[in-house]
């Protein structure tokens, strides 16, 4: 099973590339936001726990999120692989994810980090803000704070996986297809022949 984490700051094209990778490789997209919404909508035990935290304005604890990921893995025993989106965001989450996967006889195969210059990201997000309903894509100061927050947290997770030789950094500037081909090349280099 191929387990991929795709990192990218807001505006890096991560969403676009995730869709293309899932279509090409037939993986299951595991977005923690989507998992939370699904578990809450289905009123599962984990969903009810998560909703209680969200209703109080608190972050959902890692154990609950890991439980949801475990449920998603169990629900897809014949999956070719999983693309993790939005998780892990901290070293503790990375360690918990590794432990969960190890318990299922698997591991993270590759971490791809899309790298885009800050000025390019700001320009992309401000442009996206013209057509999206997201208020956080319209204020340059908010965008810069989001980018700083991303770099502060993600750098730690990338460093964690780099210790195991699992991180590949990809230039996220250029055409969508050029970036996609760079991602595919890294993935294919890690797949067994």
Secondary structure, DSSP 4 states (H G I P E B T S, - for coil): -EEEEEEE-TTSSHHHHHHHHHHHH-PEEEEHHHHHHHHHHTT-HHHHHHHHHHHTTPPPPHHHHHHHHHHHHHHTTT-SEEEEES---SHHHHHHHHHHHHHTT----EEEEEE--HHHHHHHHHHHHHHSS-GGGS-HHHHHHHHHHHHHHHHHHHHHHHTTT-EEEEE--S-HHHHHHHHHHHHHHHS--
